[in-house]
């Protein structure tokens, strides 16, 4: 796979955009993005752009996936919570970098498609469920790392409560007219520290479940 010029170009772009962790770059290189995009967009699989998937959702552009993953500072023994499985592309990359990923998706059809992709890739350290991302996964808390792939106005209190001491959350926040900003939140003994990363565009983090999922 590494010999593919499209993948080589993407890895170069990721480096230029500030993805520093070699393990993250390798995980992206090893994860076939074409498996996660609709067939009609297969020719754009390795382009650095967001693409539409079903249920009105998107698969994020690789540089955003790379930067969010890089800023999580993942270690191989960590337990990670992901809010918004979507296509499963981000999930698959996380799974190559940590001990276990717990991922929550509000659309059952999306989750079932993602689970099939995980099986195809032989990724056995992913646990998934249909649920409300605002609530997190209290039964499995605390988490050393949390990543959110949809934008609320403020970090959901349940997610902050489920972040371990010293843990890191990377989350896009909707600032209204000012657009969305990606922030990194670190839990310290004194509370929570925020760091602005960059301006982004994500779908909203919607509370509750669709009618047909309840």
N, C-alpha and C positions, 0 to 999 in steps of 0.2 A: 504493500500500500504506500509506503514511504516514497517510492519512486514516482508516483503520480505528480505531475507538475502542478496541478491545481492545488493539491494538498501542500506541496512545498511552498507555493506562493502564499497560501493562507497562513502557514506557520510563520513565514517571514513577516506578513502583515501583523500578526499577533505580537511578535517581538517588537515591531516598530510602534505598536500602540500601547506598549508597557506591560505585556504579560511576561513576567520575569522567571517564574518557576518552571524549570525544565520538565518536572513531572507533569505539570498541567499541559504544557505543549505536547508532550508525548501522548497523554491521554486523549487529547483532541485529535492528534494524528492517527491514533489507533481506533477512533470511533467513527464509523462510516456514516456521515451526515445524510447521505442519500437514502439510507434506510429509514430516516425519520421524517422525510418531507413527502408531500403528495407526489404521485407519479407525474402529474402535469408540470411539476417544478423540478424534476430530476436534473435537468440541464443546469440548474442554478444551485445545486446542492452545496457546492464548495465556495460559492460566492459569499462575500462578506455582507450579507443583507438578511433582514428578517423576512420570513415567508409565512403565508397563511396556512393554517391547518384547519381541521373541522371545529365545529362548535364556536366559531367566531374567535378562535384563539390564534396565536402565532408561535413559530419557533424563532427564538431570538437569533440575532446575527452572531456569528462566531466570536467576533471581538468582544462583544458584551458578555457572552458565556465565559470566554477566557479571562476577562478582567474580573468578573464576579468570583469565579473559581479561584483565581490567583490571590485576590484580596481576602479570601476566607482563611488562607494560610493553613491548608489542610495537612493533617498528619495521618499516618497509616493506621493508628489505633483509635481514631476518633469516631464518634457516633454523630451523624448529621441528619437534621430535619430539613426537608425541602417542601415548601408550600407552592403547589402548582406544578404537577408532573408534566402536563401538556403532552408533547410528542414523546417525552422520555429522553430527549437528547442530553439535556443538562444532567439528568439523573444518571445516565450511563457514564458520563465523564466523572461525576462525583464518585461513583461506585469503584472506579479504578484507582481512587486516591485515598479512600478511607476504609474503616472497618465495616461499617454498615450505614446504609441510607434508608431513612424512613421518609416516604414521600406521600403527599396528600393531593388528590385531584377531585374537583367537584363534579366532573362529568365522567360517568361510568364508561361510556363508549371510548373516550380518550384513554382512560386508564387501561382498559382491556387491550387496546392496540399497543400501548406502551409496554405492558407486561409481556405481550407476544414478542416484542423486539428484544426485551431483556433476555427472554429464554433463548432466542435465536443467537444472541451474542454470548450466552453462557454466563451471564452475570447473576450470581446466586446470593449476593449480599444486599439485595434490595427488598424491603418490605413496604407494601403499598396499601392504600385504602381510599375509598371514596369518603370525602368528608369536607367540613367547613374549615378552610385554612385559618380563619381567624381564631379558632379554638386550639389549633396545634394538635399535639398528640400527648396529652398529659400522662398516659399510662407508661410511656417510654422516656419521659423526661427524667433528668435534665439532659440537654444536648450540648456538646462542645461547640457545635457550629449549627447555624440556621441560615438558610438561603430562601429568599422569597422572590418569586418570579412574576408577581403582579403587584400593582401599586395601590396601597391604602393611603389615607391622608396622614395617619400617624401609625407607628408600630403597634399592632394589636397587643394589649396588655398580657394576654395569655402567652404569647410568644416570648415577650420579655421575661415573664415568670419562668418559662421553661428553658431559658438560656443559662448554662452553667456558669459558675464563677470563673472569670477569666475567658469566657466564651466570646465568640464573634458572630454577629448577625450581619449579613449583607442584604439590603432591602431597598427597593425604589419607593420613594414617597412622593405623593401628588401635592404640589404646592400651589394648585389652582392656576391663576394666570401666569405664574412664573414657570409653569411646566413641572416636570418631574426631576427629582435628583436622586442619584444612587448614593446611599450612605452606608457607612460601616459603623456598627454599634458594638462596643466592647463593654462587657459587664465587669466592673471592678468592685472592690470591697466597699467603695463609697457610693456606687450607683452605676449609671450608664454614661459612657462617653461616645459622642457622635463625631464622625469624620466625613466630610463631603468628599465624594469621589468624582462624579461627573454628572452631566445632564443626560437623561435617558428618556425613552418612551416605551411604556409597558401597558398592557391591558389593565383595567382596574381590578383590585382585589375585592371581589363581591362577597358579601356576607351571606351565610345560609347556603342551601342547595337548590338546584333547579327543581321544579315541581315533580318532574318524572324521576328524580333521584331520591325523593323523600318517602 
